[in-house]
């Protein structure tokens, strides 16, 4: 029997949060509630949730601060920001902290549940995926690269990029394809971020048989030279 997924809800709007908590529990999830980021961080350490629903504007510790602390050691947990801060700068900062989604308030609980269910379903289908790239083993669900007895950790975003390239070995993957899949749009700032992430991925790949080639203004090709 599969265990029930655990969700940590962190929001200082207690009345609406408790209503949302009950709604999610009816859908079959275990939900732990925290009224601010400080309490949320302590509960996170105790309950180790699968997903965090995280408000941003909170007393004592805001959502961005809490997410930054968690992401420094945990690349696995899913983070959805739930907030009325919808400015582009805030959204970009949320994604820079490796947030998995940014959901503006007010929202329909049914819409949130659809996103939660979709995320967990996609995780289940990708749990066993493993790529053998030359002499390197790439495990997307663990965001890890193993080569010659050493294992390197990727960020969530780096793992997503490498997964796309690994599905298309020897073929050109256009920049816009990666940008839309990983960031949601092909804006200039995201394009610059992609360049940076590709650089980091190349540094983490120590297997000399693997190469990521850039084609200017077109995209990338992952090749394996045996």
C-alpha positions, 0 to 999 in steps of 0.5 A, a space after each residue: 500500500 502506498 503511503 499517504 503524501 504529506 503536505 506542509 501548509 505555511 501561511 499566517 492567514 489561519 482561518 482560510 488556511 484551516 479551510 484549505 487544510 480540510 479541503 486537501 485532507 478530504 482529497 487523501 493527503 496528510 496536512 500539517 499547518 504552520 502559521 509562519 515561516 519560523 514554525 514552518 521550518 521547525 515542522 519541516 524538520 520534524 515531518 519531512 513533507 513531500 510538498 510545501 505550500 508556502 505563503 511569502 508575506 509572513 511574520 518572523 520568517 517570510 516564505 522566501 527566507 524559509 525556502 532559501 534555508 530548505 533549498 540549501 540542503 533539500 533539492 527533493 521537496 516540492 515547493 509551491 509559493 501561494 501569494 498575492 505578490 505577483 510582480 515579475 521580480 517576485 516571481 523570478 526570485 521565487 523560481 531562482 530559489 527553485 520553487 516548483 510553482 508560483 500560484 497567485 492569490 486568490 485561487 480556487 482550491 480545485 485548481 490548486 489540487 489539480 496542480 498538486 495531483 499532477 505534480 505527484 503523478 509526474 513524480 511517480 512516473 519518473 521515479 525509476 528513470 535512469 540514464 546511462 550516459 557513457 560511464 556516468 549514471 544520471 538519476 533525475 529523481 535523485 538529481 545525481 550524477 555518478 561516475 568513477 565512484 563519485 556522485 555529484 548533486 544537481 539542482 532541480 533545474 539542472 536535472 530538468 535540463 539534463 533530462 531533456 538533453 538525455 532524451 535526445 542524445 545526438 540531436 539538437 535541442 532548441 533553446 526555446 524548447 528547454 526554456 519553455 519546458 523548464 522556465 515556462 517562457 523564453 524571455 531574455 533573462 531566462 535565456 541568460 539563466 540557461 547559459 549559466 546552468 549549462 556551464 554548471 552542468 558541464 562542470 559537474 560532468 567529469 566523464 570525458 566521454 560526455 560533451 554538451 555542444 552549443 550551437 549559437 542561437 540554436 540550442 544544445 547537443 548532448 553527445 557520447 563518445 565511446 
